[in-house]
Amino acid sequence: MPLHRSLALSILALASMPALSATPAAAPAREHVGNRTSENIPAIPPALVDQLNRYQNTRGAVFAGWSGSCMLVSTRFAETAQAHRVCQPLGMREQLTFYPEPLAEIETAPAASKLDGFVFGKDVGGNEFWQLHWFDLKTRNTTLLSDGKARNQGPLFAHDGSRFAWSSTARNGKDTDLWVMDFATKKSRALVTEGGQWNAMDFSPDGKRLLVMKYVSAAEAYPGVVDVDSGKLEMFPVDGGKASFKAFKFAPDGKSVYFISNEPVHTDEGVGTAQEFHSLRFHNPASGKVEVLTANTPWDVEDLEIADDGRHLAYTTNEDGIYKLHVLALPSHKPVKLPELPIGLVVNLGFSPDGKRLAVTMNSAASPNDVHVIDLGKASITRWTQSEVGGLDPAKFVAPTLVHYQTFDTVDGKPRMIPAFYYRPANVPAGKRIPVVINIHGGPEGQSLPTFNPTAQFLANELGVAMLLPNVRGSEGYGKTYLDLDNADKREDSVKDIGALLDWVGQQPELDAQRVGVFGGSYGGYMVLSSLMHYSDRIKAGIDVVGISHFGTFLKNTESYRRDLRRAEYGDERDPKMAQVFEQISPLNHADRIRSKLFVAQGKNDPRVPYSEAEQIVKAVRGNGQPVWYLLFDDEGHGFRKKSNVDYFGAASILFWQQNLIGGQ
């Protein structure tokens, strides 16, 4: 189960930059300590380290699968998240793996098999070239399953454990093919080699067929089924020619399927109606009919799980950023009564081997990830893990409120409204204006959710700083039209949504519009740079983490297996018209307009946004006389996963806000 990366500077991109008129900044103060290189970052005061300590020692536990009557969870007790076994509610956590690198995916052996263990993925230094390994719980031995070189992901067992499928770039390094292994002999072969990115979705109950999906973008995917023995691939027709799919599973009869899609819905007369949201559907090939099971839910269905005994199906809906759990009895599709759950996130669903219980990972503003188990017969819930929050009092954590603000364009003649989650400090003295950090998600098709956020809690409770998490156009969860509003040459419209948020901040009597910072990672890092490019007069400081600084150089240098996927979202740099758009909107070409304080942080092994993107924007902004803080980790990739690195970056970020946003501290 999934648990929810030395390139030269581009001469062409640098040549297209405007002439530099400002005096270049002085040579940066450079420090190299172990795996970390920092430039212009002051020493972290010991008092700040002490103040942050408890917030940086929160942790969570994520459900990874059942193993008999026990379960596996992923949690961190040292530097990185590892596999642990828990055999009773709030029982001892037995750590099973002890690697310096975090585990990426864990797939437990099915209950119907004779296997006792799990498959896990692990990379090196965040390079995302995951290798799959088998951990045998009886012998405690580990066996490498993949080739040791390619990028391997999406492990999936057949229901009897005899076969094992996964996705791999082993054939040519570019295409993500589907592979299958006889698990007894460990002999493997390529199963689907059609080109593009393919994922294994579900084995039929007899293990002879495999539902597969070709992923193109967040708005486009193509399902099919492959005969595992012959390799014959049959693609399913997609209503409307193009649609998005989030899950595809065999029904207990091995013939019908349940799936999540935003395909058009057809009436009995055959008239198709376009759909904004992903709905849960049931297709019976005998009748040829597709039944929409969530037709009355105007929100996305996110997840789908079916019990091994075939008696229940679980799914979640994402309702304006709040996840809600639903269980249906099979085959009647009647709702099953559930206990009341806290408001927040519900993910990583997993039925127990006997089908009588459902494990979920829950997360709320006041509680990090933890595993709970629902007894379906009793409609009761039991907590299985209780993760630490650094000794802090959860009652003092700030819960975000959902706000909507008006942006620059209209929908059906009415102002378009953008949703955002607002973490507001408590007990603010009357008349005092609060500084604010705008935290922009990546993706770009990601979504900010009201989850446990120790940084937001520290800013609110210790420094009196608010945090806003907008879901600008292009975010998931708000329909197909909203998702497509920032594609290709409409890219900067999402930046205008940040400008509209700045207007909203100025209208709030408690917020200080003169002290606004922006923070973002990956595509969110691009949004930070672009926001500073357009609104440096209204934003005091920004932190860009693994962000894109020029779309042309990014697409040229990102790993080959990602390039076409990103072109589908951002546009194709080989198209002269699109290349011209990239030149116009890329922050690297307008570094002279970035006058706010800037902190850039990057992992050297990032396969998604190469570290050259960070180094070229740092050089360009410094060339205009602006000092820039720069942080590079040699053992990280697309984001930071090792605790010591996360802690240092977190402390440096707070120091940056203190010096450049809050002031006087």
C-alpha positions in Angstrom: 0.0 0.0 0.0 1.4 3.4 -0.9 2.2 5.6 2.1 0.5 9.3 1.2 13.0 13.6 -5.9 25.4 17.6 -11.7 23.2 19.4 -14.2 24.7 22.5 -15.9 22.9 25.9 -16.0 21.0 26.5 -19.2 23.0 28.9 -21.4 19.9 29.7 -23.5 17.8 30.5 -20.5 20.5 32.8 -19.0 21.1 34.5 -22.3 17.4 35.4 -22.5 17.5 37.2 -19.1 17.3 41.0 -19.1 20.6 43.0 -18.6 21.6 43.2 -15.0 21.8 46.8 -13.8 22.1 46.4 -10.1 25.4 45.8 -8.3 25.8 42.1 -7.6 25.5 41.0 -4.0 28.6 40.4 -2.1 30.1 36.8 -2.2 27.9 34.6 0.0 29.0 33.4 3.3 29.3 29.6 2.6 29.4 26.8 5.1 29.7 23.1 4.4 28.8 20.8 7.3 28.5 17.1 6.5 25.8 16.6 3.9 24.7 20.3 4.1 25.8 23.3 2.2 24.4 26.7 3.4 25.0 30.2 2.0 24.2 33.4 3.9 22.3 31.5 6.6 23.2 32.8 10.0 24.0 30.4 12.9 20.8 29.1 14.4 20.4 30.5 17.9 20.4 27.8 20.6 17.3 29.4 22.1 15.4 29.0 18.9 16.5 25.3 18.7 15.2 24.8 22.2 11.9 26.6 21.4 11.3 24.5 18.3 12.3 21.2 19.9 8.9 19.9 21.0 7.2 20.9 17.7 10.0 19.1 15.8 9.4 16.0 17.8 5.9 15.3 16.8 5.4 12.1 14.7 2.6 10.2 13.1 1.8 6.5 12.2 0.3 5.5 8.9 -1.5 2.2 8.2 0.4 0.0 5.7 -1.5 -3.3 5.8 -2.8 -6.2 7.8 -0.5 -9.0 8.7 -2.6 -11.8 10.2 -4.2 -10.4 13.3 -1.4 -7.7 13.5 -0.9 -4.7 11.3 2.1 -2.9 9.8 2.5 0.8 10.2 5.0 3.3 9.0 6.4 5.7 11.6 9.6 7.3 12.6 11.5 6.8 15.9 15.0 7.9 14.6 16.0 9.6 11.4 13.5 8.1 9.0 10.1 6.4 8.7 10.4 2.6 8.9 8.1 -0.4 9.1 6.7 -1.4 12.5 4.3 -4.1 13.6 1.5 -3.6 16.1 -0.6 -6.5 17.3 -3.2 -4.9 19.6 -4.8 -1.5 20.2 -2.2 0.9 21.6 0.2 -2.1 21.8 3.9 -2.1 21.5 5.4 -1.0 18.2 8.0 -3.6 17.0 10.3 -1.9 14.6 11.2 -4.3 11.7 13.4 -2.2 9.4 16.3 0.0 10.3 17.5 1.8 7.2 19.1 5.2 7.0 16.7 5.9 4.1 12.9 6.0 4.6 10.6 3.3 3.2 8.5 4.5 0.3 5.8 1.8 -0.1 4.7 -1.2 1.9 2.6 -4.1 0.4 1.7 -6.8 2.9 1.3 -10.4 1.7 -2.4 -11.3 1.2 -4.1 -13.3 3.9 -5.1 -16.1 1.5 -1.4 -16.8 0.7 1.1 -18.9 2.5 3.5 -15.9 2.6 4.3 -14.1 5.9 6.0 -10.8 5.1 5.8 -7.7 3.1 7.3 -5.9 0.1 8.8 -2.4 0.6 10.4 0.2 -1.6 13.6 2.1 -0.7 15.7 4.6 -2.7 19.1 6.3 -2.0 19.3 10.0 -1.0 15.9 10.9 -2.3 16.7 10.0 -5.9 13.3 8.1 -6.2 14.9 5.2 -8.0 13.2 2.8 -5.6 14.2 -0.8 -5.3 11.6 -3.3 -4.1 12.6 -5.8 -1.4 10.8 -8.7 0.3 10.9 -8.9 4.1 10.2 -12.4 5.4 8.7 -12.1 8.9 9.5 -15.8 9.7 13.2 -15.6 8.9 13.7 -11.8 9.2 15.7 -12.0 5.9 15.4 -9.4 3.2 15.6 -10.2 -0.5 16.0 -7.7 -3.4 13.2 -8.2 -5.9 13.9 -5.5 -8.5 16.9 -4.9 -10.8 18.8 -2.6 -8.4 19.0 0.2 -11.0 15.6 1.3 -12.4 12.7 3.1 -10.8 10.3 0.6 -9.4 7.0 1.4 -7.7 3.4 0.3 -7.1 3.9 -3.2 -5.7 0.7 -5.4 -5.9 0.1 -9.0 -5.0 -2.4 -11.4 -6.6 -5.0 -12.4 -4.0 -3.3 -15.8 -3.4 0.2 -14.4 -3.3 1.4 -16.4 -6.3 2.0 -13.4 -8.5 3.3 -10.0 -7.9 3.1 -7.0 -10.3 4.8 -3.6 -10.2 5.7 -0.6 -12.4 9.3 -0.2 -13.6 11.5 1.8 -16.0 13.9 -1.1 -16.4 13.3 -1.6 -20.1 14.5 1.8 -21.4 14.7 4.2 -18.5 12.0 6.4 -20.0 8.7 4.4 -20.1 7.1 3.0 -17.0 6.1 -0.5 -18.0 4.2 -3.2 -16.0 6.2 -6.2 -14.8 5.0 -9.4 -13.2 6.8 -12.0 -11.1 6.2 -15.6 -10.1 6.7 -15.1 -6.4 7.8 -18.6 -5.7 10.6 -18.6 -8.2 11.2 -14.8 -8.2 11.3 -15.0 -12.0 10.0 -11.8 -13.6 9.1 -10.5 -17.1 7.7 -7.4 -18.7 4.0 -7.6 -19.1 2.9 -4.3 -20.7 5.4 -2.4 -22.8 3.1 0.0 -24.7 5.0 3.1 -23.7 4.0 5.8 -21.2 3.3 5.3 -17.6 1.4 2.2 -16.5 0.1 1.2 -13.1 -1.2 -2.2 -11.8 -4.7 -1.7 -10.3 -6.1 -5.1 -9.2 -5.7 -8.8 -9.9 -8.9 -10.8 -10.6 -9.8 -13.3 -7.8 -8.2 -16.2 -9.8 -5.0 -14.1 -10.5 -5.3 -14.7 -14.3 -6.2 -11.1 -15.2 -4.9 -7.7 -14.1 -6.6 -4.4 -14.3 -4.2 -1.8 -15.5 -4.2 2.0 -16.0 -2.2 4.2 -18.4 -1.7 7.6 -16.7 -1.3 10.7 -18.8 -2.1 13.5 -16.5 -4.4 14.4 -13.6 -7.2 14.9 -16.2 -6.5 11.9 -18.4 -6.0 8.2 -17.9 -7.0 5.0 -19.8 -8.0 1.7 -18.1 -7.7 -1.8 -19.5 -7.2 -5.4 -18.6 -4.3 -7.8 -19.4 -4.3 -11.6 -19.5 -1.3 -12.3 -17.3 -0.3 -15.6 -19.0 -0.5 -14.4 -22.6 0.1 -10.7 -22.1 -2.9 -9.8 -24.3 -4.0 -6.3 -23.5 -7.5 -5.0 -23.9 -8.2 -1.3 -23.4 -11.7 -0.3 -22.2 -13.6 2.4 -24.1 -13.6 5.8 -22.3 -16.8 7.8 -22.5 -16.2 11.2 -24.1 -12.8 10.0 -25.3 -10.9 11.5 -22.3 -11.4 11.2 -18.6 -9.7 10.7 -15.3 -9.7 7.6 -13.1 -8.7 7.2 -9.5 -9.3 3.5 -8.9 -10.3 0.3 -10.7 -11.0 -2.9 -8.9 -12.7 -6.3 -9.6 -16.0 -7.0 -7.9 -16.1 -10.2 -5.8 -17.6 -12.1 -8.8 -14.4 -11.5 -10.8 -16.2 -10.1 -13.8 -17.9 -6.8 -12.7 -15.8 -3.8 -11.7 -15.9 -0.9 -9.3 -14.1 2.2 -10.4 -13.8 6.0 -9.7 -14.1 8.3 -12.7 -15.3 11.6 -14.0 -16.5 10.2 -17.4 -19.9 11.5 -18.7 -22.9 9.9 -17.1 -25.4 8.4 -19.6 -29.2 8.3 -19.1 -31.3 5.3 -20.1 -31.8 7.0 -23.4 -28.1 7.1 -24.0 -27.6 10.8 -23.5 -24.3 11.7 -21.9 -23.9 14.4 -19.3 -20.5 15.8 -18.5 -19.3 15.4 -15.0 -17.2 17.8 -12.9 -16.4 15.4 -10.1 -15.1 11.8 -9.8 -17.9 9.4 -8.8 -17.9 5.8 -7.6 -19.3 3.5 -10.3 -20.2 -0.2 -10.8 -20.1 -1.9 -14.2 -21.7 -5.2 -14.8 -20.6 -6.6 -18.2 -23.5 -9.0 -18.3 -26.0 -6.1 -18.5 -23.6 -3.5 -20.0 -24.9 -0.9 -17.6 -22.8 1.5 -15.5 -24.4 2.4 -12.2 -23.2 5.6 -10.5 -23.3 4.9 -6.8 -22.5 8.5 -5.6 -24.6 10.4 -8.1 -25.9 12.7 -5.3 -22.5 13.6 -4.0 -21.2 16.8 -5.7 -17.6 16.1 -4.6 -14.7 13.8 -5.6 -14.6 10.2 -4.5 -10.9 9.7 -3.5 -10.3 6.1 -2.4 -11.8 2.6 -2.8 -11.2 -0.6 -1.0 -13.1 -4.0 -1.1 -13.0 -6.6 1.6 -11.5 -10.0 0.8 -14.7 -11.8 1.8 -16.6 -9.6 -0.7 -19.2 -8.3 1.8 -18.2 -4.7 2.0 -16.8 -1.8 0.0 -15.3 1.3 1.6 -14.7 4.7 -0.1 -14.0 8.3 0.9 -15.3 11.6 -0.4 -13.4 14.9 -0.4 -15.9 17.5 0.5 -14.3 21.0 0.3 -11.1 19.5 1.8 -12.8 17.4 4.5 -12.6 13.7 4.0 -15.7 11.6 4.8 -15.7 7.8 5.1 -18.5 5.6 3.6 -19.0 1.8 3.7 -21.5 -0.1 1.5 -22.8 -3.6 1.9 -22.2 -5.9 -1.1 -23.9 -6.7 -3.4 -26.8 -4.5 -2.2 -24.8 -1.3 -2.1 -26.7 -0.3 1.0 -24.9 2.1 3.4 -23.4 0.6 6.5 -23.8 2.6 9.8 -20.4 3.9 11.0 -19.3 5.6 14.2 -18.8 9.3 14.2 -15.3 10.3 13.1 -13.4 13.5 13.8 -13.2 16.2 11.1 -10.1 15.9 9.0 -8.4 13.4 6.7 -9.3 9.7 6.3 -6.8 7.7 4.1 -5.1 4.3 3.7 -8.2 2.1 4.0 -7.7 -1.6 4.7 -10.1 -4.3 5.6 -9.0 -7.0 8.1 -8.5 -10.5 6.7 -11.9 -11.6 8.0 -13.6 -8.5 6.5 -15.2 -7.6 9.8 -13.0 -4.5 10.6 -11.7 -1.6 8.6 -8.4 0.1 9.4 -7.9 3.8 8.5 -5.3 6.5 9.0 -6.9 9.7 10.4 -5.4 13.1 10.7 -6.8 16.4 12.0 -5.6 19.8 12.9 -5.0 18.8 16.5 -3.7 15.2 15.9 -1.0 13.8 13.5 -1.5 10.6 11.5 -2.7 7.7 13.6 -4.4 4.4 12.9 -7.9 3.6 14.0 -9.9 0.4 13.4 -13.7 0.4 12.9 -15.7 -2.7 13.9 -18.4 -2.8 11.1 -20.8 -5.0 13.1 -20.7 -2.8 16.2 -20.3 0.5 14.5 -17.5 1.3 17.0 -14.0 2.7 16.6 -10.8 1.7 18.4 -7.5 3.6 18.4 -4.5 1.4 17.5 -1.7 4.0 17.6 -1.2 7.2 19.6 1.6 9.2 18.2 3.5 11.8 20.2 3.0 15.5 19.8 6.3 16.5 21.4 4.8 16.8 24.9 2.7 19.7 23.7 -0.9 20.2 24.9 -3.2 19.4 21.8 -6.0 21.5 23.3 -3.9 24.6 22.5 -3.5 23.7 18.9 -5.1 26.1 16.4 -7.8 24.6 14.2 -8.0 26.2 10.7 -11.2 27.7 9.4 -12.3 27.5 5.8 -12.6 30.8 4.1 -13.4 31.8 0.5 -12.0 35.0 -1.2 -12.9 36.7 -4.4 -10.4 36.6 -7.3 -10.1 38.5 -10.5 -12.5 36.6 -12.8 -16.1 35.5 -12.8 -18.2 32.3 -13.1 -21.6 32.6 -14.7 -21.5 36.3 -14.0 -20.6 36.0 -10.4 -17.1 36.5 -8.8 -15.0 33.4 -8.7 -14.3 32.4 -5.1 -11.0 30.7 -4.1 -11.0 28.4 -1.0 -8.3 28.7 1.7 -7.6 27.2 5.1 -6.8 29.9 7.7 -4.7 29.1 10.8 -5.3 32.1 13.1 -3.3 32.7 16.3 -5.5 32.6 19.4 -5.6 35.3 22.1 -4.3 38.1 19.9 -4.4 41.4 21.8 -7.0 43.8 20.5 -5.7 46.2 17.9 -2.6 44.1 17.1 -2.0 43.2 13.5 -0.9 39.7 12.7 1.9 38.8 10.2 0.8 36.1 7.8 2.6 33.3 5.8 0.8 32.1 2.6 1.6 28.4 2.1 1.1 27.4 -1.5 0.8 23.7 -2.4 2.6 21.9 -5.2 1.4 19.6 -7.9 0.2 21.9 -9.5 -2.8 19.6 -9.1 -2.3 19.2 -5.3 -4.7 20.3 -2.6 -4.1 21.9 0.7 -6.0 20.2 3.5 -6.7 21.0 7.1 -4.2 18.5 8.5 -1.9 18.5 11.5 0.8 21.1 10.7 3.5 21.6 13.4 5.0 24.6 11.6 1.6 26.3 11.5 1.1 25.6 15.2 4.6 27.0 16.1 4.0 30.1 14.0 0.5 30.7 15.6 1.3 29.7 19.2 4.9 30.8 19.6 5.3 33.7 17.2 1.8 35.0 16.7 1.9 34.5 12.9 -1.1 33.4 10.9 -0.9 30.9 8.0 -3.1 30.8 4.9 -3.2 27.7 2.7 -5.1 28.6 -0.6 -6.3 26.1 -3.1 -5.8 28.3 -6.2 -7.1 27.4 -9.6 -5.6 24.1 -10.8 -6.1 22.4 -7.5 -7.7 19.0 -7.2 -11.0 18.5 -5.4 -13.1 21.3 -6.9 -14.1 19.8 -10.3 -12.7 19.2 -13.7 -13.1 22.8 -14.9 -11.3 24.3 -11.9 -8.5 21.8 -12.4 -7.9 22.9 -16.0 -8.0 26.7 -15.3 -4.2 27.0 -15.0 -3.0 24.8 -17.8 -0.3 25.8 -20.4 -0.6 29.5 -21.3 -3.1 30.1 -18.4 -0.3 29.4 -15.9 -0.1 32.9 -14.4 -3.8 33.0 -13.7 -3.1 31.0 -10.6 -0.5 33.6 -9.6 -3.3 36.2 -9.9 -5.2 34.2 -7.3 -2.3 34.9 -4.9 -2.6 38.6 -5.8 -6.3 38.4 -4.9 -5.4 36.7 -1.6 -3.1 39.7 -0.9 -6.2 41.9 -1.5 -8.2 39.8 1.0 -5.4 40.0 3.6 -5.6 43.8 3.3 -9.3 43.7 4.0 -9.0 41.7 7.3 -8.7 44.0 10.3 -6.6 41.5 12.3 -4.0 40.8 9.5 -0.9 43.0 8.7 -0.8 43.5 5.0 2.6 45.0 5.4 4.1 41.8 6.7 3.2 39.0 4.3 5.4 36.0 3.4 5.0 33.2 0.9 6.2 29.6 1.2 5.9 26.7 -1.3 7.5 23.6 -2.5 7.9 22.1 -6.0 5.3 23.8 -8.2 4.5 25.8 -5.0 8.2 26.9 -5.2 7.5 28.3 -8.7 4.4 30.0 -7.3 6.6 31.6 -4.6 9.1 32.9 -7.2 6.4 34.1 -9.5 4.5 35.8 -6.6 7.7 37.6 -5.7 8.2 38.6 -9.3 4.7 40.2 -9.6 4.1 41.4 -6.0 7.5 42.2 -4.4 6.0 45.5 -3.3 3.4 43.6 -1.3 5.3 40.6 -0.1 8.2 41.0 2.4 9.9 37.6 2.0 9.5 34.1 0.4 10.8 30.6 0.9 11.2 28.5 -2.3 11.7 24.7 -1.7 12.7 22.6 -4.7 10.9 25.0 -7.0 10.8 25.5 -10.7 12.6 28.7 -11.8 12.3 28.3 -15.6 9.9 25.8 -17.3 12.1 25.3 -20.3 15.2 24.3 -18.3 13.0 22.3 -15.9 11.5 20.2 -18.8 14.9 19.8 -20.4 16.6 18.5 -17.2 13.9 16.6 -15.3 14.2 12.8 -15.4 13.2 11.4 -18.8 10.4 9.2 -17.3 8.7 12.3 -16.1 9.1 14.6 -19.1 6.0 13.8 -21.1 3.9 13.7 -18.0 4.9 17.2 -17.1 4.5 18.4 -20.7 0.9 17.3 -20.5 0.4 19.7 -17.6 2.7 22.6 -18.2 2.9 22.6 -22.0 5.5 21.4 -24.5 8.7 23.4 -24.6 9.4 22.1 -28.2 6.4 24.1 -29.4 7.7 27.6 -30.3 4.5 29.3 -29.0 4.7 27.4 -25.7 8.4 28.1 -25.5 7.7 31.8 -25.8 5.1 31.6 -23.0 7.7 29.9 -20.8 10.2 32.7 -21.5 7.6 35.3 -20.5 6.4 33.7 -17.3 9.6 32.0 -15.9 10.9 33.9 -12.8 14.5 33.3 -14.0 14.0 35.7 -16.8 12.6 38.4 -14.5 14.9 38.0 -11.5 15.4 41.8 -11.5 11.8 42.1 -10.3 12.4 40.0 -7.2 13.1 42.6 -4.6 11.8 40.7 -1.5 14.0 38.7 0.8 14.4 35.1 -0.6 15.4 31.8 0.9 15.9 28.8 -1.5 16.2 25.2 -0.3 16.9 22.2 -2.4 17.9 18.5 -2.4 20.8 17.7 -4.7 19.4 14.3 -5.8 16.0 15.7 -6.9 14.9 13.8 -10.0 11.8 16.0 -10.5 13.1 19.5 -10.2 16.9 19.3 -10.6 19.0 21.4 -8.3 20.1 23.5 -11.2 16.7 25.2 -11.0 17.6 26.4 -7.5 21.2 27.4 -8.3 20.3 29.4 -11.4 17.6 31.5 -9.6 19.9 32.1 -6.6 22.7 33.3 -9.0 20.3 35.5 -11.0 18.7 37.2 -7.9 22.1 37.8 -6.3 23.3 39.2 -9.6 20.8 42.0 -9.1 22.3 42.9 -5.7 19.8 40.9 -3.6 21.2 38.7 -0.9 19.7 35.2 -0.9 19.8 32.4 1.7 20.6 29.1 0.0 20.5 25.6 1.5 21.5 22.4 -0.3 21.3 18.9 1.1 23.5 16.2 -0.6 21.4 13.3 0.7 17.9 14.6 -0.1 15.8 14.8 -3.3 12.4 16.4 -3.9 11.8 17.6 -0.4 13.4 16.6 2.9 12.7 13.3 4.7 15.5 12.8 7.2 14.8 14.3 10.6 18.1 16.1 11.1 17.7 17.8 7.8 14.0 18.6 8.3 14.9 20.1 11.7 17.7 22.3 10.4 15.6 23.5 7.5 12.7 24.2 9.9 14.9 26.2 12.3 16.5 28.1 9.4 13.0 28.9 8.0 11.8 30.2 11.3 14.9 32.3 11.7 14.3 33.7 8.2 10.7 34.7 9.1 11.9 36.3 12.3 14.5 38.4 10.6 12.7 39.2 7.4 8.9 39.1 8.1 8.2 39.5 11.8 11.0 41.8 12.8 12.4 42.7 16.2 12.7 39.1 17.4 
